[in-house]
Every structure is written in structure tokens, then in C-alpha cells.
Amino acid sequence: MLKQRFQAVQLPDFLLLFTASLLVFMEVIPVILSLFLLVILIKLLLQKSKFDFSNWKLSLLAALPFALAVLGLLNTYNLNDGLADLSRLLPYFIFPFIFLNFSLEKIKSLKNWILFAVILGTLFKLDFYILQALVRFISTGNPRHFFYVNLVQETNSLSFFVLISLVFVLLNFREKSMSKLKIIGFSFIAVNFIFGLILMQSRLIILASLLITGIFLLLNLKNRARWYFAISIALTLFLLFFPALNGRFKTLAPTQQKSELPDSTSSKSELSESTSSKIDTISCMSSSDLRMNALKSSLAIVQKNPIFGVGTGDWKDELVKKYIELKYFCNANEQTAPHNQYLRTTLKHGFLGLLVLITGVFLLFYNAWLTKNHEKLSYSIALIICLVGYDFMDSGASAPFVAFLSTFFYFDQ
């Protein structure tokens, strides 16, 4: 039986699983996608088969972020940044094209394998960083190597990947026929993810983890899975009792320093130079303050450009100008993004873009709710919550991951 399944897996299927496992490694994504597209095109040419456009509506839904980026170029002056934004969203065009070449039956047959590949890749990257921190700790004796700022650079993105993987693992405990060996294995992976999530200190995602796990605890009160969800919540809360692991939940007092500030009337060409070279030391503040300033500045820009936004290439320039105008010089120096996907989309594309984004995410959630698909439901809930605190969908480190899973779940129906 296993041999027959193995023989039924073709080269594109292997590549799909390979891609799923490497989604967290941003450096290799362009190479993997290029190889995948080449294999798909060769397969189509050799078989002389036509594209199956029966799922074109699902492809259109999955490709909406890329379509918005294309339209955003018509409303921008900074074409270089606009094209860079478009390139980051290429996965939303490539993955729908790739999944068009897989039948619904094939996607369903690969479903568990794909999710396992995603979890395996996430687990490998997380443990690789923890192992690096352990090696540095042995050589220096400094426990700060395990803290989020020293542990991993793309903290928020990897925390999101870990959250999704953790929920997928926990949902596997709903199976009634799990062997003891499988229970032990999944328990080890779940504890690994929980510990990694706490170490990376992403506050919103930790809270999202507790919320989602709590929801599934309520949904599974009548079966044994309730114990695993309850233990997961208890372990997370227990780890957060340690001061070293709950530091980011406390507001840090800003330290004031002298600064040389650029003139708020600076032109766009002078803006980048003034913010990068003239501001040497500025008022440092907590991430919460930075995000609040970004929220106020973004809303002020949206009020003047409510329908179509300021364009994909100009949103960051306009934000920095507004930071300087409002005297948020720390934000100007760091060129702080909105850290909110709904707000970032509205900033770039206005309320028209926001409507498109909300529609796409809601349809994913609505289908998951109707079909009682817990995996899809957990992903859509996590996405809806985390997009409030992070702009995951068009960030280079996380766009391929979100594009892949969103497209996969659109086609898995």
C-alpha cells in the first residue's frame, strides 16, 4: 500500500512537498520556485496538455494581493519601490499558477504530506536557531543569546510560522487511533514549538496562540484532545511566569538623547539622506510607542487619500514625511512600517484595497467554518488576528509562506 502511494507521487508532487518544507527559508525561495515553474512548464510541453482553468475563480482570489500591487503602480511616483513591492508579492501569482496544475484529488491526497512538510521545515529552522544560541551560550556564558533579539532576525515572521505549525500539531491529537509513539512524538514537537514561541517573545502571536488553543479547547470538550489543548495553554502560561520570558509584555521606559533633526520641509530626494545620515542619536522608545506613532501617522495619510491610497511605491516615503511633520523622529529614522496589514493595505490601496483584503480573508474563514475544516479554520483565525499586529502578507520573509498556505486552502475545497 505504501509502495503504491510512493509510486503514485510524481516529480511535481515531490517539488510541492519540497517547497512546503523550505517556505521558512527566504534565501532559497526564488531558486525553488524557479525550479518548480520550469518542471511544470516542461511537464505541460511533454504531455501537450492544456491548462485546467476550472479553478480560475480560486486562482483569482489567491492572486488578489499581486493584482492590487499591479494596480498600485498606476498610482505611484516611486516606481523603483513600487516594482520592489510587486516582486515581493510574486508568490501570490506563482502559487495559483502552480496549483492550477494539480487536480482537486491530487491536492487532497497530498494534504497531510504538505502540512507535515511545512511543520518539518519550521521545526528545523527554529531548532537551528536555538542550537546556535546554545553554542554561543556555551562559549560566552551569556543567557541573552536565547532572547528574541539575539535568537533570530525575522522574529515576527518565524513566530507566525511556529504558531500555524503548533496549531496543526495540536489538532492531530483529535485522532482517536493515535499510537503511543505518535502521541509522544507530537507532544515533543508541540512542546518544542511552545518553548520557541516564548523565546521569540512575539507578544501578539503568543496571545493569538492562547486564544486559538482556547477556542479549540472549547470545540473539543467531549473528546480526549481537550487535555492536550489544556496542557498547551497551561505550559505557555507557566513559562510566561518567568521574568526573563515575559519582559516584552512590560512597557519599557524610553531613554531620551540629543538628536539632530531634519527640517520637516525637506524634499523627497533629501528625505532619505537626512533620515539616514543626519540623525545620529534620537529618542529611543518601546515597540508599542513606535507602533502607536505609526498608527496615528498612517491614519492621517489615509484621511487624505481614502479611496485609492498613496500607491505601492510612495507609502513609505509618505509615512516618513508624516513622521517628521508630527515630530516622530525615532519612527522617521527607522522608517517604521504600520505593523498592521489592514492599515498597510489601506495606506497603499485605500479603502478599495482594504475591502478586497477583508473579502479574501473572510471567504477563507467562511469556507473553513462551513466545512468544519479545523486546519483551515486555525490558519484563517491566526491570519485574521496576526494581521492586526503585523504586515505579513507583503513582507519578503513571510509572503511566500502566506501565499502558499492561502492558495493551498483556497484550492482545498
N, C-alpha and C positions, 0 to 999 in steps of 0.2 A: 504493500500500500504506500509506504513512504517512498519506495523506489519509483513507483508510478508518478507520484506527485513531483518528485525531483526531476524526472524526465519531462514532465509537462511544463516545467519552467524554462523559458527561452531567454536569450541574451537580453532583450529589453526588460524582462522581468527582473533579472539579476541587477541590471543597471538601476532600475527603480528602487530596489531594496538598498543598493549601494549608496544611491543618492540620499535616501531617507536616513541612513546611518551617519552621513557626513554633513548633514544640514547645519550642525553647530560649528563646523569648521569653515569660517567665512573665506579663508585663503584659497581653499580648493574648490569652492562652489563654481566659479567660472569654468574651470577645466572640466569638472564633472558634467556640467550642463552642456558644454560644447560637445563632449564625447557622446552624451545621451542623444542630442539632436542629430549628430552625424549618424549614429546607429539607426535611429528612427527613419531618417531620410533614405539610407541605403536599403533598409527593410522595405520601404514603400516602393522604391525603384525596382528591386529584385522581384517583388511579388506583383508589381504593376497594379497595385490595388488603389482604390480611390479613398479619399478621406471620408470618414464616417461623421457626417455633420448632424447626426440625430441628437447629439447633446450640445448643440451650439448655444442654446439658452444658458446652460450651466457654464459653458466656457465664457460667455459674455459676462455673467455675474462675477466669475473669478477674475476676469481681466479688467474689471471696472477701475481699480486703482491705477493701472497702466493707462487706460483710456483717459482718466482725469488728468494724468500727468501730460499726456499729449495735448489735450485741450488747454492746459495751463500754460503751454508755451506760447499760445496766441495772446496771452495777457501778461507778458513779462518783458522786461528790458534786458535783464541779465541772462542772456541765452546760454552762457557757459554753465552757470549754476542750474539753469533750467534743464539743460541736457544731462548734467550730472544727476539731477533728481530723477530724470527719466531712466537713466541707466540703472539706478538703484532699484527701480520698480520693474525691470525687465523680467524677473521671475514670475510676475503676475501675467505676463504674456506667454512665457515659455512653458510653464507648467500646464495651463489649459490646453495648449497645443499638444503637449506630451500625453495628457490623459485622454485626449480625443482618440488616440491610437490604441487605447485599451477598452475592451468591451466591459460592460457592467459586470458580467460574470467573472471576468478576469480580475477586476478591481476587488470584488467581494472575496474571491479566493485568496488574494494576496493581502487582504485587510489585516489579519493578525500578524502576518510577517512584517508588513510595513510598520505597524505600530511598535513591534518588537525592535525593529532596526532603529527607529527614532529613539527609543529608550536606551538601547545599547550605546549609540553614539553619544547621547547626552551623559550617560553614566561614565563612559570612558573619558570624556573631556573634563568632567567635574573631578573625577578621581586623579586625573593627571595633574590638575592644578593643586589639589590637596597634597599629592605626593611631592610636588615641587616645594610647597610650603614646608613640608616635613623635613626635606633635605636642607632647606635654608635654616630651619629652626635648629637642627642638629649642629650645624656649623656655627651659628651665631648665638643660640640660646634665647632668641627674641621671639616671644609668642605672637608679636604683632604680625608676623608673616602669615598667620592664619586669618587675619582680619580682612574685611572685604576690599579695602583699597589696595592691599598688598597681595591679595589672593588671586584676583582676576581683573582684567581691564574692562571687559564688557559685562559688568556685574548685572545690570538690569536685564539684558537680553538672555544671558545664561540662566538667570533666576526664573525667567518666564519659561524657558525650555524645561527646567527642572520641575516647575510647577505642573506643567502639562504631563510630563512623564510620570511624576508622582501620582497624579490622579488616575492615569491609565493603569499603573501598577496596583493601586488600591482597589480599583474596580474589578480586577481579576480575582479578588477574594470572594466575589459573588458566586463563583463556580462551586457547585456542591461536590464535584468529584475530584477535587484537587488532592494530590498525594501529599504526604508529609514532607517529602523532599522539595516539592514545588512550593509548599507553604513557607518552608524555611528560606528557600531562595528568594521568593518575592518579599518576604519580611526583611531580609538583609538589604535588598535593593531599596525598599521603602525607607528604612532607617538611614541608609546612605544618602538618599535624596533629602530627607528631612534635615539631617545634620548639615549637608551642603547648603541648603536653603537658609538655614540660620546663620551659617558662617558668612554668606554673601550679604546679609543684612539689608536686603531689599524690603523695606517696610510694607509697601502696598502689596507685594506679592506674598509675603508671609501672612498678612491679613486675608488676602484672597484665598490662600491655601486653607486657612482655618474656616473661612466661610463656605467654600466649596465642599470641603470634607464634612462640615456640619450639615450641609444640605443633603449629602448622600447618606449621612448617618440617619437622618430623619426618613429618607426614602427606603432604607434597608433595615428598619427596626424589627422586622419579622424574620430576618434570616441571620445567619452567623456572621455575615460581613459587618454587622454593626460593631462587633468587638474590634475589628481591625481599624475601622474609621475612628472609633472612640480612643483606641490606643494611639493612633496617629495624632489626634488632637492633644491628648494628654502629654505625649512626648514633646511636641512642639512647645506647648505652654511651659513644660518643665525646663526645657533648655533656655527659654526666654527669661527664666528667673535669675539666671547668672548675669551679673553686671557687664561682663565682657561681651555678652551676646545680645544685650538689649540696648546698647549705647545709642544706636541711631533712632530709637524711639524717644529719646530725650532731646529737648531743644538745646542746642549749643549756643552760648553767648557769643556774638560776633566780636572780633577784635578790630579796633579802629587803627588805621595807619594813615600817614600822609600820602597824598597822591597828586599827580599832575594830570589834570582833567582836560580833555579835548573840548573845543568850542562846540556848542550844540548846533551851530550854523555850518559845520563842516560839510563839504560836498561829499557825494558818494565815493568819488575817487580818493579823497583824502581820508575817508572814514576808516578803512581797513588799516591804513598806515598809522593813524592816530591811536586806534584802539590796541594795536599790536606792539608799537614801539614807544609811545609816549607815556602810557600808563604802566608804570613800573610796580608800584605798590598801591593797592586800593583797599577799600573797606571789605574785609572778608566776612562772610555771613554763612549761616547754615543753608543746607539744600532746600529746606522748607521756605526760607526767605527768598532765595533765588527763584523758586517756582512761583511763589506768590507775585513777585515782581513781573515774571514772565507772563503770568495770567492777566494782570492788570494791563500790561503793555499790549498784549495780543488783542484783548477785548477793545482797547482804544483804537487799534488799527482796523479791526473788523467793523466797528461802528461807522467808519468812513468808507469801507468797501464791503458792504454786506452781501451783495448778490454773487459776484464772481471772484471776490478776494483780490489779492495783490499779485497773483501769479506764482508759478513754481520756482522761478529764478530770483524773485525780488523779496520773498518773505523774510529771509534772514537779514538782508540789508535794511528793510523797513523796521524790523524789530530792533536792530542796533541803534538806528536813528531815534526810535521812540525811547529806548533805554537812556540815551544821552539827554534827550529832551526832558525826561522825567527824573534825571539825575540818579539813575540806577547804574552807576559806573561799574560795579562788580559784574553785573549782567552783561554790560557792553563789552567788557574786557574778555569775558568767557564766551560771548555770543550765545548766551543761553537759549536753547530751544524751548518751546512751550511745555514739553514734557506732558503732553496731553494730545492724543491722536485726534480726538474730535475737534479740539481747538486748532491744532496744526492744519488739519484739513480745511477748516473754515477760514483760516488765515490765508491759505494758498488758493482755495477754490470758492470761498464764500459759502453762504447757506445752501447753495445748489450742490456743492461738493459734500457738505455735511449730510444732506438728505440722501445722497447716493450711498455714502458710507453707512449710515444708520440702517438703510434699507437692506444692504448686503449682509450686514451682521445680524439683523433681525431675522431675515429669511433663513439663515443658517441655524439660529436658535429655534425658530418656529418649527422647522422640519425635524430637528432633534427632539423637540418636545412632543410632536405628534407621533413620531416613530418610537419614542421611548428609548432612543439610542443613547445610552449613558456616556459612551466615549465622546460622541459628537456634542452631547449636552455639556459635558465637563469642559470641552475645548471652547465652545461658544460662550459659556458663562465666564471662564477665565479671560477670554479675549475681551468681552464687554467690560469687565471690571478693570483689567490692567490697562486698557486703552485710556482710562481716566487719568492714570498717573504716568504713562509712558507713551511715546510715539514710536511704537514697534513696527508699524506696517510699512513705513518708507525709510527705515534705518538700514544701512548696509549690513549690519551684523545680524539682523533679525528678519529682514524682508523675505529672504529665501525660505526660512522656516515657516513663517506665517503664510506665505503664498502657497507652499507645498501642502500644508495641512488644510488650509481653507479650500483649495482646489480639490484635494482628495475627498473631503467631507461633502463638498457640493456634488461630486460625481458618485458618491456612495449612497445613492438613493434611487 
